[in-house]
Amino acid sequence: MNVNQAKTQEERDHIIKRHAALRNRAIGFSVLKHENASLRAELASLKKELEQFQGSEPSGAEPRGRQNGEPSIDTLDGVMAGLAKLAS
């Protein structure tokens, strides 16, 4: 219904409110559509990255802190060896 077809001020106000609500919904749709597209693209890239990790096997690397056969820094022996190295 057009505002010019309304017979009373109440009908005009009602029509204007309905038009404003429809316009606001239309504006919100484009924003949500853009957000949805960007989130889908991000999800696709993260899935692709995850597939790379799922297909790989753990490496046979030394545990954290072990370098050149030194004891791990997570153990008492490793801490004592590190202190002895600093003292000398």
PDB file of N, CA, C and O in Angstrom, chain B, residues numbered from 101:
ATOM      1  N   MET B 101       0.840  -1.180   0.000  1.00  0.00           N
ATOM      2  CA  MET B 101       0.000   0.000   0.000  1.00  0.00           C
ATOM      3  C   MET B 101       0.884   1.242   0.000  1.00  0.00           C
ATOM      4  O   MET B 101       1.940   1.260   0.633  1.00  0.00           O
ATOM      5  N   ASN B 102       0.459   2.257  -0.697  1.00  0.00           N
ATOM      6  CA  ASN B 102       1.194   3.492  -0.827  1.00  0.00           C
ATOM      7  C   ASN B 102       0.722   4.487   0.239  1.00  0.00           C
ATOM      8  O   ASN B 102      -0.437   4.457   0.655  1.00  0.00           O
ATOM      9  N   VAL B 103       1.619   5.360   0.671  1.00  0.00           N
ATOM     10  CA  VAL B 103       1.270   6.358   1.685  1.00  0.00           C
ATOM     11  C   VAL B 103       0.180   7.287   1.166  1.00  0.00           C
ATOM     12  O   VAL B 103      -0.668   7.741   1.934  1.00  0.00           O
ATOM     13  N   ASN B 104       0.199   7.569  -0.120  1.00  0.00           N
ATOM     14  CA  ASN B 104      -0.797   8.483  -0.700  1.00  0.00           C
ATOM     15  C   ASN B 104      -2.194   7.867  -0.719  1.00  0.00           C
ATOM     16  O   ASN B 104      -3.182   8.593  -0.832  1.00  0.00           O
ATOM     17  N   GLN B 105      -2.295   6.554  -0.610  1.00  0.00           N
ATOM     18  CA  GLN B 105      -3.598   5.895  -0.605  1.00  0.00           C
ATOM     19  C   GLN B 105      -4.231   5.879   0.774  1.00  0.00           C
ATOM     20  O   GLN B 105      -5.417   5.578   0.903  1.00  0.00           O
ATOM     21  N   ALA B 106      -3.463   6.198   1.809  1.00  0.00           N
ATOM     22  CA  ALA B 106      -3.994   6.179   3.176  1.00  0.00           C
ATOM     23  C   ALA B 106      -4.991   7.316   3.357  1.00  0.00           C
ATOM     24  O   ALA B 106      -4.835   8.408   2.811  1.00  0.00           O
ATOM     25  N   LYS B 107      -6.023   7.015   4.146  1.00  0.00           N
ATOM     26  CA  LYS B 107      -7.078   8.007   4.366  1.00  0.00           C
ATOM     27  C   LYS B 107      -6.883   8.770   5.665  1.00  0.00           C
ATOM     28  O   LYS B 107      -7.295   9.925   5.771  1.00  0.00           O
ATOM     29  N   THR B 108      -6.269   8.149   6.643  1.00  0.00           N
ATOM     30  CA  THR B 108      -6.068   8.822   7.933  1.00  0.00           C
ATOM     31  C   THR B 108      -4.586   8.881   8.259  1.00  0.00           C
ATOM     32  O   THR B 108      -3.764   8.207   7.639  1.00  0.00           O
ATOM     33  N   GLN B 109      -4.269   9.699   9.243  1.00  0.00           N
ATOM     34  CA  GLN B 109      -2.871   9.818   9.681  1.00  0.00           C
ATOM     35  C   GLN B 109      -2.380   8.505  10.297  1.00  0.00           C
ATOM     36  O   GLN B 109      -1.211   8.153  10.140  1.00  0.00           O
ATOM     37  N   GLU B 110      -3.239   7.792  10.981  1.00  0.00           N
ATOM     38  CA  GLU B 110      -2.872   6.509  11.581  1.00  0.00           C
ATOM     39  C   GLU B 110      -2.489   5.497  10.503  1.00  0.00           C
ATOM     40  O   GLU B 110      -1.518   4.758  10.664  1.00  0.00           O
ATOM     41  N   GLU B 111      -3.240   5.459   9.412  1.00  0.00           N
ATOM     42  CA  GLU B 111      -2.909   4.554   8.312  1.00  0.00           C
ATOM     43  C   GLU B 111      -1.565   4.927   7.695  1.00  0.00           C
ATOM     44  O   GLU B 111      -0.771   4.050   7.354  1.00  0.00           O
ATOM     45  N   ARG B 112      -1.308   6.233   7.550  1.00  0.00           N
ATOM     46  CA  ARG B 112      -0.027   6.684   7.005  1.00  0.00           C
ATOM     47  C   ARG B 112       1.125   6.250   7.917  1.00  0.00           C
ATOM     48  O   ARG B 112       2.144   5.743   7.447  1.00  0.00           O
ATOM     49  N   ASP B 113       0.952   6.453   9.211  1.00  0.00           N
ATOM     50  CA  ASP B 113       1.992   6.063  10.166  1.00  0.00           C
ATOM     51  C   ASP B 113       2.248   4.559  10.109  1.00  0.00           C
ATOM     52  O   ASP B 113       3.394   4.112  10.163  1.00  0.00           O
ATOM     53  N   HIS B 114       1.177   3.790  10.001  1.00  0.00           N
ATOM     54  CA  HIS B 114       1.304   2.337   9.934  1.00  0.00           C
ATOM     55  C   HIS B 114       2.046   1.916   8.655  1.00  0.00           C
ATOM     56  O   HIS B 114       2.905   1.035   8.703  1.00  0.00           O
ATOM     57  N   ILE B 115       1.729   2.523   7.545  1.00  0.00           N
ATOM     58  CA  ILE B 115       2.387   2.211   6.272  1.00  0.00           C
ATOM     59  C   ILE B 115       3.860   2.588   6.323  1.00  0.00           C
ATOM     60  O   ILE B 115       4.716   1.835   5.859  1.00  0.00           O
ATOM     61  N   ILE B 116       4.153   3.754   6.889  1.00  0.00           N
ATOM     62  CA  ILE B 116       5.547   4.200   6.983  1.00  0.00           C
ATOM     63  C   ILE B 116       6.356   3.250   7.856  1.00  0.00           C
ATOM     64  O   ILE B 116       7.495   2.924   7.523  1.00  0.00           O
ATOM     65  N   LYS B 117       5.781   2.803   8.967  1.00  0.00           N
ATOM     66  CA  LYS B 117       6.480   1.861   9.844  1.00  0.00           C
ATOM     67  C   LYS B 117       6.744   0.539   9.129  1.00  0.00           C
ATOM     68  O   LYS B 117       7.818  -0.043   9.281  1.00  0.00           O
ATOM     69  N   ARG B 118       5.784   0.068   8.360  1.00  0.00           N
ATOM     70  CA  ARG B 118       5.966  -1.190   7.630  1.00  0.00           C
ATOM     71  C   ARG B 118       7.047  -1.046   6.558  1.00  0.00           C
ATOM     72  O   ARG B 118       7.864  -1.947   6.368  1.00  0.00           O
ATOM     73  N   HIS B 119       7.047   0.093   5.859  1.00  0.00           N
ATOM     74  CA  HIS B 119       8.065   0.330   4.833  1.00  0.00           C
ATOM     75  C   HIS B 119       9.460   0.420   5.466  1.00  0.00           C
ATOM     76  O   HIS B 119      10.425  -0.115   4.921  1.00  0.00           O
ATOM     77  N   ALA B 120       9.562   1.095   6.612  1.00  0.00           N
ATOM     78  CA  ALA B 120      10.850   1.220   7.305  1.00  0.00           C
ATOM     79  C   ALA B 120      11.344  -0.145   7.766  1.00  0.00           C
ATOM     80  O   ALA B 120      12.531  -0.448   7.648  1.00  0.00           O
ATOM     81  N   ALA B 121      10.444  -0.967   8.289  1.00  0.00           N
ATOM     82  CA  ALA B 121      10.835  -2.305   8.740  1.00  0.00           C
ATOM     83  C   ALA B 121      11.322  -3.151   7.567  1.00  0.00           C
ATOM     84  O   ALA B 121      12.313  -3.872   7.686  1.00  0.00           O
ATOM     85  N   LEU B 122      10.633  -3.063   6.450  1.00  0.00           N
ATOM     86  CA  LEU B 122      11.031  -3.819   5.257  1.00  0.00           C
ATOM     87  C   LEU B 122      12.388  -3.346   4.740  1.00  0.00           C
ATOM     88  O   LEU B 122      13.231  -4.158   4.357  1.00  0.00           O
ATOM     89  N   ARG B 123      12.592  -2.047   4.730  1.00  0.00           N
ATOM     90  CA  ARG B 123      13.866  -1.489   4.271  1.00  0.00           C
ATOM     91  C   ARG B 123      15.005  -1.932   5.188  1.00  0.00           C
ATOM     92  O   ARG B 123      16.074  -2.308   4.708  1.00  0.00           O
ATOM     93  N   ASN B 124      14.787  -1.891   6.498  1.00  0.00           N
ATOM     94  CA  ASN B 124      15.825  -2.301   7.443  1.00  0.00           C
ATOM     95  C   ASN B 124      16.174  -3.780   7.291  1.00  0.00           C
ATOM     96  O   ASN B 124      17.341  -4.156   7.405  1.00  0.00           O
ATOM     97  N   ARG B 125      15.184  -4.611   7.037  1.00  0.00           N
ATOM     98  CA  ARG B 125      15.447  -6.037   6.823  1.00  0.00           C
ATOM     99  C   ARG B 125      16.264  -6.238   5.548  1.00  0.00           C
ATOM    100  O   ARG B 125      17.166  -7.075   5.511  1.00  0.00           O
ATOM    101  N   ALA B 126      15.950  -5.477   4.512  1.00  0.00           N
ATOM    102  CA  ALA B 126      16.682  -5.601   3.245  1.00  0.00           C
ATOM    103  C   ALA B 126      18.136  -5.169   3.417  1.00  0.00           C
ATOM    104  O   ALA B 126      19.038  -5.805   2.872  1.00  0.00           O
ATOM    105  N   ILE B 127      18.369  -4.105   4.162  1.00  0.00           N
ATOM    106  CA  ILE B 127      19.738  -3.638   4.407  1.00  0.00           C
ATOM    107  C   ILE B 127      20.499  -4.669   5.224  1.00  0.00           C
ATOM    108  O   ILE B 127      21.656  -4.962   4.923  1.00  0.00           O
ATOM    109  N   GLY B 128      19.875  -5.218   6.242  1.00  0.00           N
ATOM    110  CA  GLY B 128      20.520  -6.224   7.081  1.00  0.00           C
ATOM    111  C   GLY B 128      20.872  -7.479   6.312  1.00  0.00           C
ATOM    112  O   GLY B 128      21.872  -8.127   6.623  1.00  0.00           O
ATOM    113  N   PHE B 129      20.080  -7.838   5.318  1.00  0.00           N
ATOM    114  CA  PHE B 129      20.344  -9.043   4.529  1.00  0.00           C
ATOM    115  C   PHE B 129      21.667  -8.946   3.802  1.00  0.00           C
ATOM    116  O   PHE B 129      22.435  -9.908   3.793  1.00  0.00           O
ATOM    117  N   SER B 130      21.950  -7.815   3.195  1.00  0.00           N
ATOM    118  CA  SER B 130      23.193  -7.694   2.433  1.00  0.00           C
ATOM    119  C   SER B 130      24.412  -7.768   3.356  1.00  0.00           C
ATOM    120  O   SER B 130      25.440  -8.332   2.979  1.00  0.00           O
ATOM    121  N   VAL B 131      24.305  -7.211   4.542  1.00  0.00           N
ATOM    122  CA  VAL B 131      25.412  -7.266   5.499  1.00  0.00           C
ATOM    123  C   VAL B 131      25.636  -8.711   5.941  1.00  0.00           C
ATOM    124  O   VAL B 131      26.773  -9.182   5.985  1.00  0.00           O
ATOM    125  N   LEU B 132      24.559  -9.407   6.267  1.00  0.00           N
ATOM    126  CA  LEU B 132      24.673 -10.805   6.691  1.00  0.00           C
ATOM    127  C   LEU B 132      25.166 -11.700   5.563  1.00  0.00           C
ATOM    128  O   LEU B 132      25.902 -12.656   5.807  1.00  0.00           O
ATOM    129  N   LYS B 133      24.769 -11.402   4.343  1.00  0.00           N
ATOM    130  CA  LYS B 133      25.227 -12.188   3.197  1.00  0.00           C
ATOM    131  C   LYS B 133      26.737 -12.040   3.031  1.00  0.00           C
ATOM    132  O   LYS B 133      27.435 -13.025   2.790  1.00  0.00           O
ATOM    133  N   HIS B 134      27.239 -10.821   3.157  1.00  0.00           N
ATOM    134  CA  HIS B 134      28.678 -10.577   3.047  1.00  0.00           C
ATOM    135  C   HIS B 134      29.430 -11.281   4.177  1.00  0.00           C
ATOM    136  O   HIS B 134      30.455 -11.918   3.935  1.00  0.00           O
ATOM    137  N   GLU B 135      28.935 -11.172   5.391  1.00  0.00           N
ATOM    138  CA  GLU B 135      29.576 -11.814   6.537  1.00  0.00           C
ATOM    139  C   GLU B 135      29.588 -13.338   6.364  1.00  0.00           C
ATOM    140  O   GLU B 135      30.589 -13.992   6.654  1.00  0.00           O
ATOM    141  N   ASN B 136      28.490 -13.884   5.899  1.00  0.00           N
ATOM    142  CA  ASN B 136      28.390 -15.324   5.680  1.00  0.00           C
ATOM    143  C   ASN B 136      29.402 -15.784   4.637  1.00  0.00           C
ATOM    144  O   ASN B 136      30.042 -16.821   4.809  1.00  0.00           O
ATOM    145  N   ALA B 137      29.549 -15.028   3.569  1.00  0.00           N
ATOM    146  CA  ALA B 137      30.497 -15.395   2.511  1.00  0.00           C
ATOM    147  C   ALA B 137      31.937 -15.365   3.033  1.00  0.00           C
ATOM    148  O   ALA B 137      32.722 -16.260   2.724  1.00  0.00           O
ATOM    149  N   SER B 138      32.285 -14.353   3.812  1.00  0.00           N
ATOM    150  CA  SER B 138      33.652 -14.266   4.328  1.00  0.00           C
ATOM    151  C   SER B 138      33.923 -15.378   5.345  1.00  0.00           C
ATOM    152  O   SER B 138      35.029 -15.917   5.382  1.00  0.00           O
ATOM    153  N   LEU B 139      32.941 -15.724   6.160  1.00  0.00           N
ATOM    154  CA  LEU B 139      33.128 -16.807   7.122  1.00  0.00           C
ATOM    155  C   LEU B 139      33.256 -18.158   6.422  1.00  0.00           C
ATOM    156  O   LEU B 139      34.030 -19.011   6.857  1.00  0.00           O
ATOM    157  N   ARG B 140      32.509 -18.354   5.350  1.00  0.00           N
ATOM    158  CA  ARG B 140      32.633 -19.602   4.590  1.00  0.00           C
ATOM    159  C   ARG B 140      34.019 -19.725   3.951  1.00  0.00           C
ATOM    160  O   ARG B 140      34.598 -20.811   3.922  1.00  0.00           O
ATOM    161  N   ALA B 141      34.543 -18.619   3.445  1.00  0.00           N
ATOM    162  CA  ALA B 141      35.878 -18.638   2.843  1.00  0.00           C
ATOM    163  C   ALA B 141      36.938 -18.944   3.899  1.00  0.00           C
ATOM    164  O   ALA B 141      37.864 -19.715   3.648  1.00  0.00           O
ATOM    165  N   GLU B 142      36.802 -18.344   5.068  1.00  0.00           N
ATOM    166  CA  GLU B 142      37.746 -18.603   6.156  1.00  0.00           C
ATOM    167  C   GLU B 142      37.666 -20.065   6.602  1.00  0.00           C
ATOM    168  O   GLU B 142      38.694 -20.699   6.841  1.00  0.00           O
ATOM    169  N   LEU B 143      36.462 -20.591   6.711  1.00  0.00           N
ATOM    170  CA  LEU B 143      36.276 -21.987   7.095  1.00  0.00           C
ATOM    171  C   LEU B 143      36.909 -22.925   6.080  1.00  0.00           C
ATOM    172  O   LEU B 143      37.541 -23.910   6.460  1.00  0.00           O
ATOM    173  N   ALA B 144      36.750 -22.635   4.811  1.00  0.00           N
ATOM    174  CA  ALA B 144      37.337 -23.481   3.767  1.00  0.00           C
ATOM    175  C   ALA B 144      38.859 -23.481   3.859  1.00  0.00           C
ATOM    176  O   ALA B 144      39.486 -24.530   3.715  1.00  0.00           O
ATOM    177  N   SER B 145      39.454 -22.324   4.094  1.00  0.00           N
ATOM    178  CA  SER B 145      40.919 -22.267   4.192  1.00  0.00           C
ATOM    179  C   SER B 145      41.410 -23.000   5.437  1.00  0.00           C
ATOM    180  O   SER B 145      42.451 -23.655   5.394  1.00  0.00           O
ATOM    181  N   LEU B 146      40.679 -22.900   6.538  1.00  0.00           N
ATOM    182  CA  LEU B 146      41.074 -23.608   7.756  1.00  0.00           C
ATOM    183  C   LEU B 146      40.923 -25.122   7.604  1.00  0.00           C
ATOM    184  O   LEU B 146      41.738 -25.884   8.124  1.00  0.00           O
ATOM    185  N   LYS B 147      39.887 -25.555   6.894  1.00  0.00           N
ATOM    186  CA  LYS B 147      39.721 -26.996   6.640  1.00  0.00           C
ATOM    187  C   LYS B 147      40.865 -27.516   5.783  1.00  0.00           C
ATOM    188  O   LYS B 147      41.380 -28.608   6.024  1.00  0.00           O
ATOM    189  N   LYS B 148      41.260 -26.740   4.787  1.00  0.00           N
ATOM    190  CA  LYS B 148      42.361 -27.149   3.912  1.00  0.00           C
ATOM    191  C   LYS B 148      43.657 -27.264   4.711  1.00  0.00           C
ATOM    192  O   LYS B 148      44.426 -28.205   4.515  1.00  0.00           O
ATOM    193  N   GLU B 149      43.901 -26.321   5.599  1.00  0.00           N
ATOM    194  CA  GLU B 149      45.094 -26.357   6.443  1.00  0.00           C
ATOM    195  C   GLU B 149      45.048 -27.545   7.401  1.00  0.00           C
ATOM    196  O   GLU B 149      46.071 -28.187   7.638  1.00  0.00           O
ATOM    197  N   LEU B 150      43.881 -27.841   7.949  1.00  0.00           N
ATOM    198  CA  LEU B 150      43.725 -28.966   8.861  1.00  0.00           C
ATOM    199  C   LEU B 150      43.973 -30.292   8.149  1.00  0.00           C
ATOM    200  O   LEU B 150      44.553 -31.202   8.742  1.00  0.00           O
ATOM    201  N   GLU B 151      43.555 -30.422   6.912  1.00  0.00           N
ATOM    202  CA  GLU B 151      43.778 -31.652   6.150  1.00  0.00           C
ATOM    203  C   GLU B 151      45.269 -31.929   5.971  1.00  0.00           C
ATOM    204  O   GLU B 151      45.682 -33.088   5.937  1.00  0.00           O
ATOM    205  N   GLN B 152      46.071 -30.886   5.858  1.00  0.00           N
ATOM    206  CA  GLN B 152      47.514 -31.067   5.734  1.00  0.00           C
ATOM    207  C   GLN B 152      48.085 -31.699   6.996  1.00  0.00           C
ATOM    208  O   GLN B 152      48.953 -32.569   6.918  1.00  0.00           O
ATOM    209  N   PHE B 153      47.601 -31.265   8.166  1.00  0.00           N
ATOM    210  CA  PHE B 153      48.091 -31.813   9.422  1.00  0.00           C
ATOM    211  C   PHE B 153      47.563 -33.214   9.672  1.00  0.00           C
ATOM    212  O   PHE B 153      48.281 -34.046  10.226  1.00  0.00           O
ATOM    213  N   GLN B 154      46.346 -33.494   9.285  1.00  0.00           N
ATOM    214  CA  GLN B 154      45.772 -34.806   9.519  1.00  0.00           C
ATOM    215  C   GLN B 154      46.451 -35.871   8.681  1.00  0.00           C
ATOM    216  O   GLN B 154      46.508 -37.027   9.099  1.00  0.00           O
ATOM    217  N   GLY B 155      46.958 -35.528   7.534  1.00  0.00           N
ATOM    218  CA  GLY B 155      47.612 -36.485   6.664  1.00  0.00           C
ATOM    219  C   GLY B 155      49.059 -36.752   7.033  1.00  0.00           C
ATOM    220  O   GLY B 155      49.669 -37.669   6.482  1.00  0.00           O
ATOM    221  N   SER B 156      49.628 -35.979   7.948  1.00  0.00           N
ATOM    222  CA  SER B 156      51.037 -36.132   8.280  1.00  0.00           C
ATOM    223  C   SER B 156      51.205 -36.983   9.538  1.00  0.00           C
ATOM    224  O   SER B 156      50.283 -37.148  10.337  1.00  0.00           O
ATOM    225  N   GLU B 157      52.409 -37.512   9.680  1.00  0.00           N
ATOM    226  CA  GLU B 157      52.769 -38.316  10.847  1.00  0.00           C
ATOM    227  C   GLU B 157      53.634 -37.467  11.777  1.00  0.00           C
ATOM    228  O   GLU B 157      54.304 -36.541  11.319  1.00  0.00           O
ATOM    229  N   PRO B 158      53.627 -37.772  13.085  1.00  0.00           N
ATOM    230  CA  PRO B 158      54.502 -37.039  14.000  1.00  0.00           C
ATOM    231  C   PRO B 158      55.967 -37.282  13.643  1.00  0.00           C
ATOM    232  O   PRO B 158      56.340 -38.371  13.208  1.00  0.00           O
ATOM    233  N   SER B 159      56.765 -36.283  13.827  1.00  0.00           N
ATOM    234  CA  SER B 159      58.185 -36.418  13.500  1.00  0.00           C
ATOM    235  C   SER B 159      58.907 -37.124  14.645  1.00  0.00           C
ATOM    236  O   SER B 159      58.390 -37.197  15.759  1.00  0.00           O
ATOM    237  N   GLY B 160      60.077 -37.633  14.373  1.00  0.00           N
ATOM    238  CA  GLY B 160      60.870 -38.318  15.386  1.00  0.00           C
ATOM    239  C   GLY B 160      61.828 -37.373  16.077  1.00  0.00           C
ATOM    240  O   GLY B 160      62.909 -37.789  16.494  1.00  0.00           O
ATOM    241  N   ALA B 161      61.463 -36.128  16.206  1.00  0.00           N
ATOM    242  CA  ALA B 161      62.340 -35.119  16.794  1.00  0.00           C
ATOM    243  C   ALA B 161      62.521 -35.366  18.288  1.00  0.00           C
ATOM    244  O   ALA B 161      61.726 -36.060  18.921  1.00  0.00           O
ATOM    245  N   GLU B 162      63.571 -34.790  18.827  1.00  0.00           N
ATOM    246  CA  GLU B 162      63.851 -34.892  20.258  1.00  0.00           C
ATOM    247  C   GLU B 162      62.791 -34.113  21.048  1.00  0.00           C
ATOM    248  O   GLU B 162      62.221 -33.148  20.539  1.00  0.00           O
ATOM    249  N   PRO B 163      62.531 -34.531  22.284  1.00  0.00           N
ATOM    250  CA  PRO B 163      61.582 -33.781  23.113  1.00  0.00           C
ATOM    251  C   PRO B 163      62.077 -32.365  23.356  1.00  0.00           C
ATOM    252  O   PRO B 163      63.243 -32.047  23.125  1.00  0.00           O
ATOM    253  N   ARG B 164      61.181 -31.534  23.821  1.00  0.00           N
ATOM    254  CA  ARG B 164      61.487 -30.130  24.055  1.00  0.00           C
ATOM    255  C   ARG B 164      62.681 -29.989  25.001  1.00  0.00           C
ATOM    256  O   ARG B 164      62.758 -30.677  26.018  1.00  0.00           O
ATOM    257  N   GLY B 165      63.592 -29.111  24.664  1.00  0.00           N
ATOM    258  CA  GLY B 165      64.727 -28.831  25.523  1.00  0.00           C
ATOM    259  C   GLY B 165      65.944 -29.693  25.232  1.00  0.00           C
ATOM    260  O   GLY B 165      67.031 -29.382  25.719  1.00  0.00           O
ATOM    261  N   ARG B 166      65.809 -30.748  24.470  1.00  0.00           N
ATOM    262  CA  ARG B 166      66.949 -31.623  24.167  1.00  0.00           C
ATOM    263  C   ARG B 166      67.626 -31.139  22.901  1.00  0.00           C
ATOM    264  O   ARG B 166      67.029 -31.085  21.826  1.00  0.00           O
ATOM    265  N   GLN B 167      68.854 -30.800  23.061  1.00  0.00           N
ATOM    266  CA  GLN B 167      69.647 -30.387  21.908  1.00  0.00           C
ATOM    267  C   GLN B 167      71.036 -31.000  22.052  1.00  0.00           C
ATOM    268  O   GLN B 167      71.661 -30.889  23.106  1.00  0.00           O
ATOM    269  N   ASN B 168      71.502 -31.626  21.029  1.00  0.00           N
ATOM    270  CA  ASN B 168      72.831 -32.231  21.015  1.00  0.00           C
ATOM    271  C   ASN B 168      73.004 -33.252  22.138  1.00  0.00           C
ATOM    272  O   ASN B 168      74.087 -33.343  22.717  1.00  0.00           O
ATOM    273  N   GLY B 169      71.979 -34.010  22.453  1.00  0.00           N
ATOM    274  CA  GLY B 169      72.085 -35.059  23.452  1.00  0.00           C
ATOM    275  C   GLY B 169      72.011 -34.569  24.886  1.00  0.00           C
ATOM    276  O   GLY B 169      72.173 -35.373  25.805  1.00  0.00           O
ATOM    277  N   GLU B 170      71.772 -33.288  25.118  1.00  0.00           N
ATOM    278  CA  GLU B 170      71.669 -32.770  26.480  1.00  0.00           C
ATOM    279  C   GLU B 170      70.375 -33.253  27.122  1.00  0.00           C
ATOM    280  O   GLU B 170      69.399 -33.507  26.416  1.00  0.00           O
ATOM    281  N   PRO B 171      70.346 -33.385  28.456  1.00  0.00           N
ATOM    282  CA  PRO B 171      69.117 -33.791  29.133  1.00  0.00           C
ATOM    283  C   PRO B 171      68.023 -32.737  28.971  1.00  0.00           C
ATOM    284  O   PRO B 171      68.299 -31.564  28.717  1.00  0.00           O
ATOM    285  N   SER B 172      66.792 -33.177  29.123  1.00  0.00           N
ATOM    286  CA  SER B 172      65.652 -32.284  28.963  1.00  0.00           C
ATOM    287  C   SER B 172      65.596 -31.278  30.106  1.00  0.00           C
ATOM    288  O   SER B 172      65.932 -31.607  31.243  1.00  0.00           O
ATOM    289  N   ILE B 173      65.176 -30.066  29.809  1.00  0.00           N
ATOM    290  CA  ILE B 173      65.081 -29.049  30.851  1.00  0.00           C
ATOM    291  C   ILE B 173      63.854 -29.261  31.731  1.00  0.00           C
ATOM    292  O   ILE B 173      63.671 -28.545  32.715  1.00  0.00           O
ATOM    293  N   ASP B 174      63.023 -30.222  31.394  1.00  0.00           N
ATOM    294  CA  ASP B 174      61.841 -30.513  32.198  1.00  0.00           C
ATOM    295  C   ASP B 174      62.146 -31.472  33.347  1.00  0.00           C
ATOM    296  O   ASP B 174      61.275 -31.715  34.183  1.00  0.00           O
ATOM    297  N   THR B 175      63.348 -32.017  33.408  1.00  0.00           N
ATOM    298  CA  THR B 175      63.694 -32.961  34.463  1.00  0.00           C
ATOM    299  C   THR B 175      64.711 -32.323  35.409  1.00  0.00           C
ATOM    300  O   THR B 175      65.335 -31.314  35.080  1.00  0.00           O
ATOM    301  N   LEU B 176      64.868 -32.924  36.585  1.00  0.00           N
ATOM    302  CA  LEU B 176      65.829 -32.419  37.563  1.00  0.00           C
ATOM    303  C   LEU B 176      67.251 -32.538  37.032  1.00  0.00           C
ATOM    304  O   LEU B 176      68.077 -31.650  37.243  1.00  0.00           O
ATOM    305  N   ASP B 177      67.529 -33.632  36.349  1.00  0.00           N
ATOM    306  CA  ASP B 177      68.867 -33.802  35.775  1.00  0.00           C
ATOM    307  C   ASP B 177      69.160 -32.715  34.752  1.00  0.00           C
ATOM    308  O   ASP B 177      70.277 -32.201  34.685  1.00  0.00           O
ATOM    309  N   GLY B 178      68.180 -32.375  33.974  1.00  0.00           N
ATOM    310  CA  GLY B 178      68.362 -31.336  32.974  1.00  0.00           C
ATOM    311  C   GLY B 178      68.600 -29.982  33.595  1.00  0.00           C
ATOM    312  O   GLY B 178      69.432 -29.212  33.115  1.00  0.00           O
ATOM    313  N   VAL B 179      67.878 -29.684  34.657  1.00  0.00           N
ATOM    314  CA  VAL B 179      68.054 -28.400  35.353  1.00  0.00           C
ATOM    315  C   VAL B 179      69.431 -28.340  35.985  1.00  0.00           C
ATOM    316  O   VAL B 179      70.110 -27.318  35.896  1.00  0.00           O
ATOM    317  N   MET B 180      69.854 -29.436  36.629  1.00  0.00           N
ATOM    318  CA  MET B 180      71.167 -29.459  37.274  1.00  0.00           C
ATOM    319  C   MET B 180      72.275 -29.317  36.225  1.00  0.00           C
ATOM    320  O   MET B 180      73.269 -28.629  36.460  1.00  0.00           O
ATOM    321  N   ALA B 181      72.105 -29.964  35.078  1.00  0.00           N
ATOM    322  CA  ALA B 181      73.109 -29.842  34.021  1.00  0.00           C
ATOM    323  C   ALA B 181      73.162 -28.414  33.499  1.00  0.00           C
ATOM    324  O   ALA B 181      74.241 -27.897  33.211  1.00  0.00           O
ATOM    325  N   GLY B 182      72.018 -27.782  33.376  1.00  0.00           N
ATOM    326  CA  GLY B 182      71.988 -26.392  32.928  1.00  0.00           C
ATOM    327  C   GLY B 182      72.654 -25.454  33.910  1.00  0.00           C
ATOM    328  O   GLY B 182      73.363 -24.530  33.512  1.00  0.00           O
ATOM    329  N   LEU B 183      72.425 -25.692  35.218  1.00  0.00           N
ATOM    330  CA  LEU B 183      73.085 -24.867  36.238  1.00  0.00           C
ATOM    331  C   LEU B 183      74.589 -25.085  36.252  1.00  0.00           C
ATOM    332  O   LEU B 183      75.363 -24.142  36.416  1.00  0.00           O
ATOM    333  N   ALA B 184      74.998 -26.345  36.077  1.00  0.00           N
ATOM    334  CA  ALA B 184      76.436 -26.626  36.044  1.00  0.00           C
ATOM    335  C   ALA B 184      77.077 -25.961  34.841  1.00  0.00           C
ATOM    336  O   ALA B 184      78.211 -25.489  34.919  1.00  0.00           O
ATOM    337  N   LYS B 185      76.359 -25.923  33.735  1.00  0.00           N
ATOM    338  CA  LYS B 185      76.887 -25.291  32.534  1.00  0.00           C
ATOM    339  C   LYS B 185      77.027 -23.782  32.736  1.00  0.00           C
ATOM    340  O   LYS B 185      77.985 -23.173  32.261  1.00  0.00           O
ATOM    341  N   LEU B 186      76.065 -23.184  33.443  1.00  0.00           N
ATOM    342  CA  LEU B 186      76.133 -21.748  33.705  1.00  0.00           C
ATOM    343  C   LEU B 186      77.242 -21.425  34.705  1.00  0.00           C
ATOM    344  O   LEU B 186      77.871 -20.371  34.612  1.00  0.00           O
ATOM    345  N   ALA B 187      77.486 -22.322  35.659  1.00  0.00           N
ATOM    346  CA  ALA B 187      78.501 -22.074  36.695  1.00  0.00           C
ATOM    347  C   ALA B 187      79.900 -22.145  36.120  1.00  0.00           C
ATOM    348  O   ALA B 187      80.808 -21.495  36.637  1.00  0.00           O
ATOM    349  N   SER B 188      80.095 -22.908  35.074  1.00  0.00           N
ATOM    350  CA  SER B 188      81.447 -23.052  34.540  1.00  0.00           C
ATOM    351  C   SER B 188      81.789 -22.020  33.515  1.00  0.00           C
ATOM    352  O   SER B 188      82.898 -22.023  32.981  1.00  0.00           O
TER     353      SER B 188
END
